[in-house]
Amino acid sequence: MLLLKSQIIMEKKSLIRNILFNTKEMIGNIINEINSTKDHEYRKELIFLLVDHFKDDRIIPTLIHLIQRTDLQHYNGSFIFACNEYSPNECKKYLDLFVDLVIDGDYEASMSASALIHDFSEPYDWDEKLLDKLAEKLRTALKTKNQNREFIEVVLNIFKE
């Protein structure tokens, strides 16, 4: 009886290891497909499959990589929204990128980036020099005829808090 229980426990542990291994491999395959497809609707479906159903250290870096691809810049709003859906706090270290998108992104990207920055939870733990630099960048953008003025003001107000 004891031998049978021990065997069952070992089989369960083996099954769990296999599930974890297969899940990591599957996530890797989904990320590869996201990066290689030319079909944005399919890419978006795959992104939200990851965001809604998995927790993996590779998801945010994948989204950041997509945001930085110039050939996909018209889809940045979707990618930023996915970042926010997945984990705003894992995006904190990319604050400077999101500030740039608030300033220079199209309407959807600017709105999504300002919402993401708004959704970062405290403590912010941002370096004061970085905040000063980014606030200055935002104030400079306000002096121009920037189309994203309302979102720039939102982020400046967040930095004042």
C-alpha positions in Angstrom: 0.0 0.0 0.0 2.8 2.4 0.9 4.6 1.6 -2.3 1.5 2.3 -4.3 1.0 5.7 -2.6 4.7 6.6 -3.2 4.3 5.6 -6.9 1.2 7.8 -7.3 2.9 10.8 -5.7 5.9 10.4 -8.1 3.6 10.1 -11.1 1.8 13.3 -10.0 5.1 15.2 -9.6 6.2 14.0 -13.0 2.9 15.1 -14.6 3.3 18.6 -13.0 6.9 18.9 -14.3 5.7 17.9 -17.8 2.9 20.4 -17.7 5.3 23.2 -16.7 7.8 22.2 -19.4 5.2 22.0 -22.1 3.6 25.3 -21.0 7.0 27.1 -21.2 7.6 25.6 -24.6 4.1 26.5 -25.8 4.6 30.1 -24.6 7.8 30.3 -26.5 6.1 29.0 -29.6 3.4 31.6 -29.2 5.9 34.4 -28.8 7.8 33.2 -31.9 4.5 33.3 -33.9 3.7 36.8 -32.5 7.1 38.1 -33.7 7.0 36.4 -37.1 3.4 36.9 -38.3 2.5 39.7 -40.7 -1.2 39.4 -39.8 -1.9 41.9 -37.1 -5.3 40.6 -36.1 -3.8 37.1 -35.6 -0.9 38.7 -33.7 -3.4 40.5 -31.5 -5.3 37.3 -30.8 -2.0 35.6 -29.8 -1.0 38.5 -27.6 -4.2 38.5 -25.7 -4.1 34.7 -25.4 -0.8 35.1 -23.6 -1.9 38.1 -21.5 -5.2 36.6 -20.4 -4.0 33.0 -19.7 -0.4 32.9 -18.8 2.2 34.4 -16.5 5.7 34.4 -18.0 8.8 36.6 -17.8 9.0 36.8 -21.6 5.6 38.5 -22.2 6.4 42.1 -21.3 9.8 42.1 -23.1 8.0 40.7 -26.2 5.4 43.5 -26.0 8.2 46.1 -25.6 10.0 44.6 -28.6 6.9 45.0 -30.7 6.4 48.6 -29.5 9.9 49.4 -30.6 9.5 47.9 -34.1 9.0 50.9 -36.5 7.2 48.7 -38.9 4.5 48.1 -36.3 4.2 51.6 -34.8 0.6 52.0 -36.0 -0.3 49.1 -33.7 1.4 50.5 -30.6 -1.9 51.3 -28.9 -2.9 47.6 -28.9 0.5 46.6 -27.6 0.5 49.2 -24.8 -3.1 48.2 -23.9 -1.9 44.6 -23.6 1.0 45.7 -21.3 -1.5 47.4 -19.1 -3.8 44.4 -19.1 -1.0 42.0 -18.3 0.9 43.9 -15.5 1.4 47.7 -15.4 4.0 47.3 -12.7 6.2 45.1 -14.8 6.3 48.0 -17.3 7.6 50.6 -14.7 11.2 50.1 -15.8 10.2 51.2 -19.4 8.9 54.5 -18.1 11.1 56.6 -20.5 9.7 54.6 -23.5 6.1 55.2 -22.4 6.7 58.9 -21.9 8.2 59.1 -25.4 5.0 57.4 -26.7 2.8 59.9 -24.8 4.6 62.7 -26.6 5.2 61.3 -30.0 2.8 58.4 -30.4 -0.4 58.5 -32.4 -3.6 59.3 -30.5 -4.2 55.7 -29.4 -0.6 55.1 -28.4 -0.4 58.3 -26.5 -3.7 57.7 -24.7 -2.7 54.1 -23.9 0.7 55.1 -22.6 -0.7 57.8 -20.3 -3.3 55.3 -19.0 -0.5 52.8 -18.4 1.6 55.3 -16.5 -1.5 56.3 -14.5 -2.0 52.7 -13.6 1.5 52.1 -12.2 1.0 51.5 -8.5 2.9 53.1 -5.7 5.7 53.1 -4.6 6.9 54.4 -7.9 10.6 54.0 -7.0 11.7 56.1 -9.9 15.0 57.9 -9.8 14.5 61.6 -9.2 17.0 62.5 -12.0 15.0 60.4 -14.4 11.7 62.0 -13.4 13.2 65.5 -13.7 14.5 64.6 -17.2 11.2 63.2 -18.3 9.2 66.0 -16.8 11.4 68.5 -18.7 10.8 66.5 -21.9 7.0 66.7 -21.3 7.1 70.4 -20.5 9.1 71.1 -23.7 6.6 69.1 -25.7 3.8 71.3 -24.3 5.5 74.4 -25.7 5.0 73.0 -29.2 1.8 72.3 -31.1 1.8 68.7 -29.9 -1.4 66.8 -30.8 -1.1 64.8 -27.5 -1.3 67.8 -25.2 -4.1 66.4 -23.0 -2.1 63.2 -22.3 1.2 65.0 -21.7 -0.6 67.1 -19.1 -2.0 63.9 -17.4 1.5 62.4 -17.1 3.0 65.7 -15.8 0.3 65.7 -13.1 1.1 62.1 -12.2 4.8 63.1 -11.8 3.8 66.0 -9.5 2.0 63.6 -7.1 
